[in-house]
């Protein structure tokens, strides 16, 4: 069915896992089972159909390098599961800094000199004929995310928002993509089996079995730059909203809840550890308490999900569908335009693939 031309904003650990994953599984065949993917053949598109055509960064150690090298440059610490990587013929270009770098992150991100000029992202997207731009900027990048969303609109390409800045779930931005005849998916990517999906499953179990949920919390620690960036509470506002609403939407009544990153532990690297507490009451008003610990390699945990999103967005482009893609967004993102239970969202995506559901 042709190639899928993908541009990346932010070449951190998540982008590294995605690029490696496309190479690692590119020879997958129809009958293969790939952990983390809904289907090897997603509506006619295979993993091998994904081609990276542009990449934007602010790290001087990544700018100017081929994307295949930049994904392993410091401070990236994603596991190398597709190494060596072939050259991809995509030079990483300097994007605008804006608020994409918190003051305490300038040294860690090795930000390029102030006197260097960033490229015009919209112009690059047009020149490379990108089908879509995937946003992997750091949490808290309010202005920078909107810059890239506008660049996608100006260039006539779709937008996939993997971070907790609200674009697809914001009515005004969703309407802008609809008017432009372009699809948008988001916001804030879920992992294959991550803290949010596990927490949702536990809460849903309580509700479906008639247990009253009295309180719940989720605490996360990790050692990658994502966690270092999130030590600034101001940059965490939308992240807390996204993760909290993903869980509380499963409960039909208010519940005292606290969810979000709690500490940066450098020696953990790309490992993420999550602690979930859930307290409720069952028959006889007697207590039920669940305590769970989840430990994963953080960045690869979402890469397969993003591969499915990319292929869903390409299907939408092929079909001339514009605006927010409610099915894949509900399945793959923490803060979608429409929030539903995960098994319903998966059914929606299957119906979308088959053409039984418009978006």
PyMOL commands that set and color helices and strands:
alter all, ss='L'
color gray80, all
select helices_A, chain A and resi 13-24+47-49+67-70+103-109+121-127+142-155+171-179+195-208+225-229+233-248+266-268+283-285+300-319+326-332+342-353
alter helices_A, ss='H'
color red, helices_A
select strands_A, chain A and resi 4-9+50-57+92-94+132-135+158-161+183-185+212-222+256-264+271-282+286-297+323-324
alter strands_A, ss='S'
color yellow, strands_A
deselect
rebuild
show_as cartoon
